[in-house]
Amino acid sequence: MGKKKSTKSHASAKKAARKSRKRVPSPPPRGPEQWRAAGLAWLDAVPGGIQVATRLPARMPHHRTVGAAEDFGRRLATTHLAGAAGFGAAPPGWEGDGFLDAQPLSLPSPQQVPSSWGDFYATHRLMPAARAALESESLDPASMGHLERLCELLRDGAFDDHRGASRIHGDLWRGTVAFTESGVVTSRPAAHGGHALTDLATLRLFKAPLLEAIEAGWAEVYRPDEEWRELIPLHQLHMVLAQSALFANPRTRVYYEGRPPHLAGEIAESLVSRAR
């Protein structure tokens, strides 16, 4: 009898200890929705910057005016000039990789900060996207060779400028932009520290409305180098590769007048030739 009581008492003590033990809270979810929310807050924190929304309001074609487009361009430049901690820096409080829509987006760790934009773009944008495109057979080996040579030049600083990291939207195109009564509103960002031309490049790649007016307003405030338009294909290259891997038969062909899937290789080859 005494032994039974002892066993029962020991079991009760273990049960009480389990109840008193504090539960360790689960880490917060870190998916695309939370990534976009962090980006929206970071972009919205810039006084005079772009207007953002969790969801885009209804588009109003009659509000699509040159004045609204120019104002958006100026606001976009203001956001870019707000800067970031470094190339590839995530919004404050975010840890780990981000997302481009629902696809993983490589970001450097705090212990491996890229030394330059070219290093960041080659290591965390072009090569991961190129490998995925090659695996999906939407990129041929010859094009991969051109991209590898381009990445060598990027890491050597051939395309770097004097500017630091900009605070960029990261996925700016006609599907994430709406002209409304209160001006242009954007949504669904992949915000991080990058190059300002990346936002201009994706707007042009997917034919944003009133693009020339947007660019004029942006240039008025940002004051880019004179040859900035010549670098747009370089900044489009990551999105071209990402779309190629995602769709295997890239939808970017639609925006490039039916040109074939080896478009990424053509761009890379042209840029390598120009840099030499």
C-alpha positions in Angstrom: 0.0 0.0 0.0 2.8 2.4 0.9 4.5 1.8 -2.5 1.2 2.6 -4.4 0.8 5.8 -2.5 4.4 6.8 -3.3 3.9 6.1 -7.0 0.7 8.0 -7.1 2.2 10.9 -5.3 5.2 11.0 -7.7 2.8 11.0 -10.7 0.8 13.8 -9.3 3.9 15.9 -8.7 5.1 15.4 -12.3 1.6 16.4 -13.6 1.6 19.6 -11.4 5.1 20.4 -12.7 4.0 20.1 -16.3 1.1 22.4 -15.6 3.2 25.0 -14.0 5.8 25.0 -16.7 5.5 28.0 -19.0 4.7 27.3 -22.6 7.2 28.7 -25.0 5.3 30.9 -27.5 5.5 29.8 -31.1 7.5 32.1 -33.4 5.3 34.5 -35.5 4.6 33.3 -39.1 7.1 34.5 -41.7 5.3 34.0 -45.0 4.6 36.3 -48.0 1.8 38.1 -46.2 3.9 39.0 -43.3 6.8 40.0 -45.6 4.5 42.3 -47.6 3.2 43.9 -44.4 6.7 44.6 -43.1 7.5 46.2 -46.5 4.4 48.3 -46.5 5.1 49.7 -43.1 8.7 50.5 -44.1 7.7 52.3 -47.3 4.8 54.1 -45.6 7.3 55.5 -43.0 8.8 57.9 -45.6 7.3 61.4 -45.4 6.3 62.5 -48.9 7.0 59.0 -50.2 4.7 56.7 -52.3 1.3 55.9 -51.0 0.7 52.2 -50.1 -2.2 50.0 -49.3 -2.7 46.4 -48.2 -5.0 46.0 -51.2 -5.3 48.2 -54.2 -8.4 50.3 -54.5 -10.5 50.2 -57.6 -8.6 51.6 -60.6 -10.1 54.8 -62.0 -8.9 55.4 -65.6 -10.2 59.0 -65.5 -7.6 59.7 -62.7 -4.8 58.5 -65.0 -3.3 61.9 -65.7 0.2 63.1 -66.5 0.1 65.2 -63.3 -0.7 62.2 -61.2 2.1 60.2 -62.9 4.7 62.9 -62.4 3.7 63.2 -58.7 4.1 59.5 -58.3 7.5 59.6 -59.9 8.6 62.4 -57.4 7.2 60.4 -54.5 9.0 57.3 -55.7 12.3 59.2 -55.8 11.7 60.5 -52.3 11.2 56.9 -51.1 14.4 55.8 -52.8 16.4 58.6 -51.2 15.2 57.6 -47.8 17.7 54.8 -48.1 18.3 51.5 -46.4 20.9 50.0 -44.1 22.6 48.3 -47.1 22.1 46.4 -50.3 19.7 43.5 -49.5 18.7 44.9 -46.2 15.2 43.8 -45.2 12.6 46.0 -43.5 13.2 46.5 -39.8 12.4 43.5 -37.7 12.5 41.0 -40.6 14.9 38.0 -40.4 15.7 35.6 -43.2 14.8 35.6 -46.9 11.9 37.5 -48.3 9.4 36.8 -51.1 8.8 38.0 -54.6 5.1 37.4 -54.7 5.1 33.8 -53.3 8.5 32.9 -54.5 11.6 32.9 -52.1 13.7 36.1 -52.5 17.3 35.7 -51.4 18.6 38.3 -48.8 22.0 38.4 -47.3 22.5 37.6 -43.6 23.7 40.4 -41.3 27.1 38.6 -41.2 27.5 38.5 -45.0 26.6 42.0 -46.1 27.5 42.5 -49.8 30.4 44.9 -50.4 28.5 46.6 -53.3 25.3 46.6 -55.3 27.0 44.6 -58.0 28.0 41.9 -55.5 24.5 41.8 -54.1 22.8 41.7 -57.5 25.0 38.9 -58.9 24.9 36.8 -55.7 21.4 37.2 -54.5 19.4 38.0 -57.6 20.9 36.9 -60.9 22.5 33.6 -60.0 19.7 32.1 -57.9 17.2 33.1 -60.6 19.5 31.8 -63.4 19.9 28.4 -61.7 16.2 28.1 -61.3 15.6 29.0 -64.9 18.3 26.6 -66.1 16.7 23.8 -64.0 13.2 24.5 -65.6 14.9 24.4 -69.0 13.7 28.0 -69.7 17.4 29.1 -69.9 19.9 27.4 -72.2 23.5 26.6 -71.2 24.9 29.3 -73.6 22.8 31.9 -72.0 23.9 30.7 -68.6 27.5 31.3 -69.7 26.7 34.9 -70.6 25.1 35.4 -67.3 28.1 34.0 -65.4 30.4 36.4 -67.2 28.1 39.3 -66.4 28.1 38.3 -62.8 31.9 38.4 -62.7 31.8 41.9 -64.0 29.1 42.9 -61.5 31.2 41.6 -58.6 34.2 43.5 -60.0 32.2 46.7 -59.8 31.7 47.4 -63.5 28.2 48.6 -63.1 28.4 50.2 -59.6 27.9 53.9 -59.0 28.5 56.3 -56.2 25.1 55.9 -54.6 24.3 53.8 -51.5 21.3 51.5 -51.1 17.9 52.9 -51.9 14.6 51.9 -50.2 12.9 50.2 -53.1 9.4 48.7 -53.6 10.9 45.7 -55.3 8.0 44.5 -57.3 6.6 47.6 -58.9 4.6 47.1 -62.1 1.2 47.8 -63.5 -0.3 45.1 -61.4 0.8 46.7 -58.1 0.0 50.3 -59.1 -3.4 52.0 -59.2 -4.3 55.6 -60.2 -7.0 56.8 -57.8 -8.7 60.0 -56.7 -6.0 60.6 -54.1 -3.1 59.8 -56.5 -1.2 56.7 -57.4 -1.3 53.9 -54.8 0.9 50.8 -54.7 0.7 47.5 -53.0 2.3 44.0 -52.6 5.9 45.1 -52.3 9.1 43.1 -52.0 10.7 46.0 -50.2 14.4 45.9 -49.4 17.6 47.9 -49.8 18.4 47.9 -53.5 19.1 50.1 -56.6 16.5 52.7 -57.4 16.7 51.7 -61.1 15.2 48.4 -60.2 11.8 49.9 -59.7 12.0 52.0 -62.9 13.1 48.8 -64.8 10.1 46.7 -63.7 7.7 49.6 -64.5 9.1 49.7 -68.0 9.3 45.9 -68.4 5.6 45.5 -67.8 4.6 48.7 -69.6 3.2 50.8 -66.7 0.8 53.6 -68.0 2.2 57.1 -68.5 5.7 55.7 -67.9 7.5 58.7 -69.4 5.7 61.1 -67.0 6.6 58.8 -64.1 10.2 58.7 -65.1 10.3 62.5 -65.6 9.0 63.1 -62.1 11.4 60.6 -60.6 14.4 62.1 -62.4 13.5 65.6 -61.2 14.0 64.6 -57.6 16.4 61.7 -57.8 18.8 63.3 -60.3 20.3 60.1 -61.8 23.4 59.9 -64.0 22.8 60.9 -67.6 23.1 57.4 -69.0 20.7 55.8 -66.5 18.3 54.6 -69.2 21.1 52.5 -70.8 21.2 50.4 -67.5 17.5 49.6 -67.5 18.0 46.2 -69.2 20.5 45.2 -66.5 17.9 45.9 -63.8 15.2 44.1 -65.7 17.3 40.9 -66.0 16.4 39.5 -62.6 12.7 39.8 -63.3 13.1 38.3 -66.8 14.8 35.3 -65.2 12.3 35.0 -62.4 9.4 35.0 -64.8 11.2 32.4 -67.0 11.7 30.0 -64.2 8.2 30.6 -62.8 6.3 30.1 -66.1 8.9 28.0 -68.0 7.6 29.7 -71.2 8.1 33.3 -69.9 5.3 35.8 -70.1 8.0 38.5 -70.5 7.9 37.5 -74.2 4.6 39.3 -74.4 6.2 42.6 -73.4 9.2 42.0 -75.6 7.1 41.6 -78.8 7.4 37.8 -79.0 11.1 37.5 -78.6 12.2 34.0 -77.5 13.0 32.6 -74.0 16.8 33.1 -74.5 16.1 36.8 -74.0 18.0 36.8 -70.7 21.1 35.5 -72.5 20.8 38.2 -75.1 20.6 40.9 -72.5 23.6 39.5 -70.6 25.7 39.1 -73.7 25.0 42.7 -74.7 25.9 44.1 -71.3 29.2 42.1 -71.2 30.1 43.4 -74.6 29.4 47.0 -73.5 31.5 46.7 -70.4 34.6 45.5 -72.3 
